[in-house]
């Protein structure tokens, strides 16, 4: 069978049907499977231990063909149509095929969240009626709606469709960072949520997601993963690298190409403060020659604010090495490989203390700092080192694309040089 549009590829632990067209990307999941069980053409190898490989290949081929046919059908009706994972899932659902034939359409989080919320609205309305209370929406539903909307925003920015199987510690860590980061709607896209959430509100969102996995899916493992991601009730310390640590990492002698790429990308993030969503989109046109080297100039994806970042010699060296493009990894794949690299070389193994809210009070949990390091740590490292060096907030905001000084308050509180000066009279 010769496919007309779809290309098969491996993405975030799964075989996907890939299509890039009309400024949209489709990566529709065909099967979850470890890459070691696949051939170079992404077919399941004979002897796959969990299912008959021949039968599984047949099921993948059939689903891929249906996705391709549906993509052709959509584009025939509208040549300018944008085909995303969500559009494809909805189109396949409308075919009314047997449930067993479209197993991968099960457990789509957004769709199931909508069902869960509608059931909750009905239950709460009945409870209100019994108590003689009249109101449009029970307050407890609002947090669930906000959580659902935050997940939809996350899907938009990361160009994915979340399934239950996507709930991993790396995803939860990334989602927590996403909730804490700000985003601003523009003429091209309206976000459902604003971001910039404090830890207590982030925990509410995680509680709502955990309620879905516990009550709707009956998946206690996913529920535990989500609750493990809850933040300290007080604002947590900033997980970042010091300037000395960043320098040591940048100069580390690595011989494996994949390790060098991960290290270099992370160092570049630390030297520019870019969000990963912006990092993946830049190309040579964003690097503007300057008398002292280069300036990185872009409009930030989330805040649509112009940012100009003077580049250090090391950042320029890395940019040249990778020909001014950094779209090699997805966010989650990068975070996973970064953590593996840090563990392999036993880096940043100092213990940090995390306080987690539980039913009986607060639980004290210790972990290695590297377990909390991700792509977003680069942005925190960039801001904290600049604050520590006395760079004023307006200059930092011009580079990071922040729109509110209050967002940077945590860095000022922890790294302002004025705090160190204040204790000089006590030295002896």
C-alpha positions in Angstrom: 0.0 0.0 0.0 1.5 3.4 -1.1 0.5 6.2 1.3 -0.5 9.5 -0.3 0.3 11.9 2.4 1.3 10.3 5.7 4.9 9.6 6.8 5.5 7.1 9.6 8.0 8.2 12.3 8.9 7.6 16.0 7.9 10.4 18.4 7.9 10.5 22.3 7.8 6.7 22.8 5.3 5.9 20.0 4.9 5.3 16.3 3.0 8.2 14.8 1.5 9.1 11.4 3.2 12.4 10.6 2.0 15.2 8.3 3.2 18.8 8.1 1.0 21.0 6.0 -0.8 24.4 6.1 1.2 25.6 9.1 0.0 22.6 11.2 1.6 19.4 12.3 -0.1 16.0 12.7 1.6 13.4 14.8 -1.2 10.9 15.3 -0.4 8.0 17.6 -0.5 4.6 15.9 1.0 2.5 18.7 2.9 2.9 22.0 6.1 0.8 21.8 9.8 1.1 22.8 12.1 2.0 19.9 14.3 -1.1 20.5 11.5 -3.3 19.3 11.3 -1.5 15.9 13.1 -1.8 12.6 14.6 1.2 10.8 11.3 1.5 8.9 9.3 1.6 12.2 7.8 -1.8 11.9 7.6 -4.2 14.9 10.4 -6.8 14.9 9.6 -10.5 15.0 9.7 -11.8 18.5 8.1 -8.8 20.1 7.4 -10.1 23.6 4.0 -8.5 24.4 1.9 -9.2 21.3 2.1 -11.1 18.0 4.3 -8.8 15.9 2.6 -9.7 12.6 -0.8 -8.9 13.9 0.4 -5.7 15.5 2.0 -4.5 12.3 -1.3 -5.3 10.5 -3.3 -3.2 13.0 -0.8 -0.3 12.7 -1.0 -0.4 8.9 -4.7 -0.3 9.0 -4.9 2.6 11.3 -2.2 4.4 9.4 -4.2 3.9 6.2 -7.4 5.2 7.8 -5.5 8.3 9.0 -4.1 8.9 5.6 -7.4 8.5 3.9 -9.1 10.9 6.3 -6.3 13.4 5.8 -6.8 13.2 2.0 -10.6 13.6 2.5 -10.2 16.7 4.7 -7.8 18.3 2.3 -9.9 17.5 -0.7 -12.8 19.3 0.9 -10.6 22.2 2.0 -7.0 22.4 0.6 -6.1 25.0 3.3 -7.4 23.0 6.2 -5.1 22.6 9.3 -5.0 19.0 10.4 -4.0 18.6 14.0 -4.1 15.5 16.3 -7.4 16.8 17.7 -8.9 17.4 14.3 -7.9 13.9 13.2 -9.2 12.2 16.3 -12.6 13.9 15.9 -12.7 13.0 12.2 -12.0 9.3 12.9 -14.6 9.2 15.7 -17.3 10.3 13.3 -16.6 7.3 11.1 -18.5 5.2 13.7 -16.2 2.3 13.4 -16.0 -0.6 15.8 -14.4 0.4 19.1 -11.7 -2.3 18.7 -10.7 -0.9 15.3 -9.8 2.5 16.8 -8.3 1.6 20.1 -5.9 4.6 20.0 -8.8 7.0 20.2 -9.5 5.9 23.7 -8.3 7.8 26.8 -7.9 11.2 25.1 -7.7 13.4 28.2 -9.4 16.5 26.9 -12.4 14.6 25.6 -12.7 12.5 28.8 -12.3 15.6 31.0 -15.3 17.2 29.2 -17.4 14.1 30.0 -16.1 14.2 33.6 -17.0 17.9 34.0 -20.5 17.5 32.5 -21.2 14.6 35.0 -19.9 16.7 37.8 -22.1 19.6 36.8 -25.2 17.4 36.9 -24.3 15.9 40.3 -23.6 19.3 41.9 -26.8 20.7 40.4 -28.8 17.9 42.0 -27.1 18.4 45.3 -27.9 22.2 45.1 -31.5 21.4 44.2 -31.8 19.2 47.3 -30.5 22.0 49.5 -32.7 24.6 47.8 -29.7 26.5 46.3 -30.1 28.1 42.9 -26.9 29.0 41.0 -25.6 28.7 37.4 -22.4 26.7 38.3 -21.2 25.0 41.5 -17.9 26.6 42.6 -16.1 23.3 42.7 -16.6 22.8 39.0 -14.6 26.0 38.1 -11.2 24.5 39.1 -11.9 21.4 36.9 -12.8 23.6 33.9 -9.6 25.7 34.5 -7.5 22.6 34.6 -9.1 21.3 31.4 -8.5 24.6 29.7 -4.8 24.7 30.9 -4.3 21.2 29.3 -5.8 22.5 26.1 -3.4 25.4 26.1 -0.5 23.1 26.7 -1.6 20.9 23.8 -1.7 23.9 21.5 1.7 25.2 22.5 3.3 21.7 22.2 1.3 20.6 19.2 0.2 17.3 20.7 -2.9 15.5 21.8 -2.6 14.1 25.3 -3.6 10.5 26.1 -3.7 8.9 29.6 -0.5 7.1 28.6 1.3 10.5 28.3 1.0 11.1 32.0 4.6 10.5 33.2 6.8 12.3 35.8 8.5 14.3 32.9 5.2 15.5 31.6 4.0 16.5 35.0 7.2 18.4 35.7 6.8 20.2 32.3 3.1 20.9 32.9 3.9 22.5 36.3 6.5 24.8 34.6 3.8 25.6 32.0 1.3 26.6 34.6 3.8 28.9 36.3 4.8 30.6 33.1 2.9 33.5 31.6 1.2 33.6 28.3 -0.8 36.4 26.5 -3.4 36.0 23.8 -2.9 37.8 20.5 -4.7 38.3 17.2 -3.6 34.8 16.0 -4.6 32.8 19.0 -6.6 33.3 22.2 -5.4 31.3 25.2 -8.0 29.8 27.5 -5.9 30.4 30.6 -3.4 33.1 31.6 -0.7 31.2 33.4 1.6 32.8 36.0 0.0 30.6 38.7 1.4 30.4 42.3 2.1 27.1 43.8 -1.2 26.8 45.7 -3.1 27.2 42.5 -0.8 24.8 40.6 -1.6 22.2 43.2 -5.3 22.7 42.7 -4.8 22.0 39.0 -2.9 18.8 39.8 -5.6 17.7 42.3 -8.2 18.1 39.5 -6.2 16.1 37.1 -5.6 13.4 39.7 -9.3 13.3 40.4 -9.8 12.5 36.7 -7.3 9.7 36.6 -8.5 8.3 39.9 -12.3 8.5 39.5 -12.7 8.3 35.7 -9.9 6.1 34.5 -9.4 4.2 37.8 -5.6 4.5 37.2 -3.9 4.7 40.6 -0.4 4.7 39.1 -1.1 7.8 37.0 -2.8 9.5 40.0 0.3 8.9 42.1 2.6 10.4 39.4 0.4 13.5 39.3 0.3 14.0 43.1 4.1 13.5 43.3 4.4 16.7 41.2 2.6 18.9 43.8 4.6 21.9 44.8 5.6 23.3 48.2 2.8 25.3 49.8 5.2 28.2 50.1 7.0 29.4 47.0 9.7 26.9 46.3 13.3 27.7 46.0 14.6 28.4 42.5 16.2 25.3 41.0 19.0 26.7 38.8 22.7 26.5 38.0 25.3 28.9 39.4 27.7 30.6 37.0 30.5 28.3 38.0 28.3 25.2 37.5 27.2 26.4 34.1 30.8 27.0 33.1 32.0 23.6 34.2 29.1 21.9 32.4 29.8 23.9 29.2 33.5 22.9 29.3 32.9 19.2 30.2 34.7 16.8 27.8 32.0 14.7 26.1 32.7 12.3 23.2 29.2 11.0 22.3 27.4 13.2 19.8 24.0 12.8 21.4 25.4 13.8 24.8 27.1 16.8 23.3 23.9 18.0 21.6 21.9 17.7 24.8 24.6 19.5 26.9 25.0 22.3 24.2 21.3 22.9 23.9 20.9 23.2 27.6 23.9 25.6 27.9 22.4 27.7 25.1 19.1 27.9 27.0 21.0 29.0 30.1 22.9 31.7 28.1 19.7 33.1 26.4 16.9 32.5 28.9 14.6 31.2 26.1 11.5 29.3 26.7 11.7 25.9 25.0 8.8 26.7 22.7 10.8 29.7 21.4 14.1 27.8 21.3 12.6 25.3 18.8 11.3 27.9 16.5 14.4 30.1 16.0 16.5 29.9 12.8 19.3 31.9 11.2 17.0 34.9 10.5 16.8 35.5 14.3 20.5 35.9 14.6 21.3 39.6 13.8 24.9 40.6 13.3 26.1 43.2 15.7 29.5 45.1 16.2 30.2 42.9 19.2 28.9 39.6 17.7 25.3 38.7 17.4 21.9 39.6 18.9 19.2 37.1 19.1 16.0 38.9 18.1 12.5 37.3 18.2 8.9 37.8 19.1 8.2 35.4 22.0 5.6 32.7 21.3 3.6 33.1 24.5 3.7 36.8 25.1 4.2 38.1 21.5 6.7 40.5 22.9 9.8 41.6 21.1 12.9 40.3 22.8 16.6 41.1 22.1 19.3 39.0 23.7 23.0 39.8 23.3 24.8 36.5 22.7 28.0 35.5 24.5 30.8 33.9 22.6 29.9 30.5 23.8 26.2 30.9 22.7 27.4 32.0 19.2 29.8 29.0 19.1 26.9 26.7 19.8 24.6 28.4 17.3 27.2 28.0 14.5 27.8 24.3 15.5 24.1 23.5 14.9 23.7 25.8 12.0 21.4 28.1 13.9 18.6 25.6 14.3 17.5 23.7 17.4 14.3 21.8 16.5 15.8 18.4 17.0 13.9 17.3 20.2 10.4 17.7 21.6 10.3 19.3 25.0 9.6 16.1 26.8 12.2 14.1 24.9 14.8 16.8 25.6 13.9 16.8 29.4 14.1 13.0 29.6 17.6 12.9 27.9 18.9 15.8 29.9 18.0 14.0 33.2 19.6 10.8 31.9 22.8 12.7 31.0 23.1 14.4 34.4 22.5 11.0 36.1 25.1 9.3 33.9 27.8 11.7 35.0 26.5 12.1 38.5 26.1 15.9 38.2 24.2 18.2 40.6 23.7 15.4 43.1 23.2 17.6 46.1 20.0 17.0 48.0 17.1 19.4 48.1 14.1 19.2 50.4 10.6 19.3 49.0 7.5 19.6 51.2 4.4 17.9 49.9 0.8 18.4 51.1 -0.8 15.2 52.2 -4.1 14.5 54.0 -2.4 14.3 57.5 -0.3 17.4 57.0 3.0 18.1 55.3 5.4 15.4 54.1 9.1 16.1 53.9 10.7 14.6 50.8 14.4 14.7 49.8 15.6 14.4 46.3 18.6 15.1 44.1 18.7 18.5 42.5 19.2 17.0 39.1 15.8 15.3 39.3 14.2 18.8 39.2 16.4 20.2 36.4 14.7 20.6 33.0 14.8 22.8 29.9 13.0 25.5 31.9 15.9 25.5 34.4 17.9 27.3 31.6 15.5 30.2 31.8 15.8 30.3 35.6 19.6 30.1 35.5 19.7 33.0 33.0 17.5 35.3 35.1 19.0 34.4 38.5 22.6 35.0 37.3 21.7 38.4 35.8 19.8 39.5 39.0 22.7 38.3 41.1 25.0 40.4 39.0 22.9 43.6 39.5 21.2 43.8 36.1 18.0 45.8 36.5 14.6 44.2 35.8 13.6 46.3 32.8 16.8 45.1 31.0 16.1 41.5 31.9 12.5 41.7 30.8 13.6 43.1 27.4 15.6 39.9 27.0 13.1 37.4 28.4 9.8 38.8 27.1 8.3 39.0 30.6 5.5 41.6 30.7 5.2 42.0 34.5 7.9 42.7 37.1 6.0 40.8 39.7 6.7 37.6 37.8 10.4 38.1 38.6 9.9 38.9 42.3 11.0 35.5 43.4 14.4 36.0 41.7 14.8 39.5 43.3 13.9 38.0 46.7 16.5 35.3 46.5 19.4 36.7 44.3 19.4 40.4 44.7 23.0 41.6 45.6 21.4 44.1 47.9 20.5 41.3 50.3 24.2 40.3 50.6 25.2 44.0 51.1 22.6 44.2 54.0 24.6 41.8 56.2 28.0 43.4 55.7 27.8 45.3 59.0 27.5 42.0 60.8 30.7 40.5 59.4 33.7 40.1 61.9 
